[in-house]
Amino acid sequence: MTRAIFEEVVLFLAPFIVYAFWLMVRRRSPLHGPNWEGKILSLSIIGLALLVASFIWLGLTANKNQGIYVPAHMENGKLVPAEIK
């Protein structure tokens, strides 16, 4: 669960990181407030678009197991792990 949350946070922050890198390449300080004025909204929209695109991609490419779930159970005194048949 933590990995999934971390991946989504990184996807959202990616445009901000790229913009900060671009500011450094142009020899401007990414910590200077006026460099960010007017950019926060557009970078947030791009970050949200990346999140939505990642959710759509996951939904289209996720492994969709079709079958019956058999929970873990005991057979002859041994634990049989859960599986999808």
C-alpha positions in Angstrom: 0.0 0.0 0.0 2.8 2.4 0.8 4.4 1.7 -2.5 1.2 2.6 -4.4 0.8 5.8 -2.5 4.5 6.7 -3.0 4.2 6.1 -6.8 1.1 8.4 -7.1 2.8 11.1 -5.1 5.9 10.9 -7.3 3.7 11.1 -10.4 2.0 14.2 -9.1 5.3 15.9 -8.1 7.1 15.0 -11.3 6.1 18.2 -13.1 7.3 20.3 -10.2 10.6 18.5 -10.1 11.1 18.9 -13.9 10.3 22.6 -13.6 12.7 23.1 -10.7 15.4 21.3 -12.7 14.6 23.5 -15.7 15.0 26.6 -13.5 18.4 25.3 -12.3 19.5 24.8 -15.9 18.6 28.3 -16.7 20.6 29.4 -13.7 17.6 30.6 -11.7 16.9 29.7 -8.1 14.0 27.2 -7.7 13.7 28.5 -4.1 12.9 32.0 -5.3 9.1 32.6 -5.1 8.6 34.8 -8.1 9.9 32.0 -10.4 6.9 29.9 -9.4 4.2 32.6 -9.7 1.6 31.6 -12.3 3.1 28.1 -12.7 1.6 26.3 -9.6 -1.9 25.9 -11.2 -0.6 24.6 -14.5 1.9 22.2 -12.9 -0.9 20.9 -10.6 -3.2 20.3 -13.5 -0.4 18.4 -15.4 0.3 16.4 -12.2 -3.3 15.4 -11.9 -3.5 14.5 -15.6 -0.5 12.2 -15.0 -2.4 10.6 -12.0 -5.5 10.1 -14.1 -3.5 8.7 -17.0 -1.7 6.2 -14.6 -5.1 5.0 -13.2 -6.5 4.5 -16.7 -3.3 2.7 -17.8 -3.5 0.4 -14.7 -7.1 -0.3 -15.3 -6.4 -1.3 -18.9 -3.3 -3.4 -18.3 -4.0 -4.9 -14.9 -4.1 -8.7 -14.7 -7.7 -9.6 -14.5 -7.9 -13.1 -13.0 -11.1 -14.8 -14.0 -11.9 -17.7 -11.8 -13.1 -18.9 -8.4 -11.3 -17.9 -5.3 -10.6 -20.8 -3.0 -9.5 -19.6 0.5 -6.7 -21.2 2.5 -7.9 -24.4 4.2 -6.6 -27.5 6.0 -6.3 -30.9 4.1 -5.0 -33.9 6.0 -3.6 -31.7 8.7 -1.6 -29.5 6.2 -2.4 -25.9 5.3 -3.3 -25.4 1.7 -2.7 -21.8 0.5 -5.4 -19.8 -1.1 -5.6 -19.8 -4.9 -7.8 -18.8 -7.8 -9.0 -21.8 -9.8 
